[in-house]
């Protein structure tokens, strides 16, 4: 009996950063967080295909104290549609054997006997 289930899912994630690499890394790092919300126990998440839905580069001029040392800053934003292969465990199909045990956190008190 196999308790593993493998399926392909399309996940939409977004990320932003100071460089293109940071924006993509931020977006790809969100895949695991989104998948953990939907499934109980995940064994493996494998990206199969990445499609860029939206890619935005924002540029603005920044100045120190409104007048001094102007510099141009750039931020990147990406939205990706990622097709992932997800292998999960079907926990509901596992049968558990029920055992009755003592309290593992309990304190064992030795039997005190008086000898007169």
Rosetta blueprint (number, residue, H / E / L):
1 X L
2 X L
3 X L
4 X E
5 X E
6 X E
7 X E
8 X E
9 X E
10 X E
11 X E
12 X E
13 X E
14 X E
15 X E
16 X E
17 X E
18 X L
19 X L
20 X H
21 X H
22 X H
23 X H
24 X H
25 X H
26 X H
27 X H
28 X H
29 X H
30 X H
31 X H
32 X H
33 X H
34 X H
35 X H
36 X H
37 X H
38 X H
39 X L
40 X L
41 X L
42 X E
43 X E
44 X E
45 X E
46 X E
47 X E
48 X E
49 X E
50 X E
51 X E
52 X E
53 X E
54 X E
55 X E
56 X E
57 X E
58 X E
59 X E
60 X E
61 X E
62 X E
63 X E
64 X E
65 X L
66 X L
67 X L
68 X E
69 X E
70 X E
71 X E
72 X E
73 X E
74 X E
75 X E
76 X E
77 X E
78 X E
79 X E
80 X E
81 X E
82 X E
83 X E
84 X E
85 X E
86 X E
87 X E
88 X E
89 X E
90 X L
91 X H
92 X H
93 X H
94 X L
95 X L
96 X L
97 X L
98 X L
99 X L
100 X L
101 X L
102 X L
103 X L
104 X L
105 X L
106 X L
107 X L
108 X L
109 X L
110 X L
111 X L
112 X L
113 X L
114 X L
115 X L
116 X L
